[in-house]
Amino acid sequence: LPEDPIRDELGALRQTIREVALRLAEARIEQDRLLASAAHELRSPLTVIRTEIDLALRRDRPPEALREALRAARAEVMRLAELAGALLDLQAVRHVGFARTEGDLASLVREAVRAMAGIAETANIEIRVHADDHARARFDERAMRQAIDNLLGNALKHAPAGTVVDATVEHTGDRWVVSVADRGPGIPATEAARVFEPFHRLTTTGAGAGLGLAIVREVIQRHGGRAFI
């Protein structure tokens, strides 16, 4: 609907309908884009699995060659499982109701860091927490913990061995800011916004489903905040 120049009750109703229609159209476009991206991501591992099975069935092969084919197929199955799990997480964040309760963000970050300690030690990376004893706020603990886990996991994935990852909780203005910083190669300014889009990767060979930061953005937006680089 075009904008109504007359500012009366009918004009206000017309404007409301127009805004709702625009939001619905944007949601439909986003849904279609997500489905198209998911289909593209699914096609590659399924093609590899089918090819490995076809080659194994085409002719007799020595046991070691068959084991290698099974290892390759299993790796692609794990990739599909990771993608399916990430899609379910994104769907849950978008559509499951949030139960906001009084909690401690500083404590939540420390718990997440403790859970990542084994991965960090294996990668020879130290995680340091910078936070006050308490950071009281209202948030959905499950969703916020997932967002923090995703940030830490992303940092550990890109941080060079022998470096430090900093997890910080600080009060700025009227809100809390949770940040995770690593000593990796960084993200180009031109990609700073796009990295939060579903399935977006900086390289075509990047590991993971490309949904971790999209989930972070969804969680933070549902809490009335914003995610940024």
Salt bridges, closest charged atoms under 4 A:
GLU3 OE2 - ARG18 NH1 3.79
GLU30 OE1 - ARG33 NH2 3.19
GLU30 OE2 - ARG94 NH2 3.32
ASP32 OD1 - ARG28 NE 3.33
GLU41 OE1 - ARG201 NH2 3.15
GLU64 OE1 - ARG67 NH2 3.10
GLU64 OE2 - ARG71 NH2 2.75
GLU68 OE1 - ARG71 NH2 3.03
GLU76 OE1 - ARG79 NH1 3.53
ASP104 OD2 - HIS134 ND1 2.79
GLU126 OE2 - ARG128 NE 3.26
ASP149 OD1 - ARG145 NE 2.91
ASP166 OD1 - HIS130 NE2 2.74
ASP166 OD2 - ARG183 NH1 2.42
ASP174 OD1 - ARG175 NE 3.82
GLU191 OE1 - HIS200 NE2 2.58
GLU197 OE1 - ARG194 NE 3.76
GLU218 OE1 - ARG94 NE 3.27
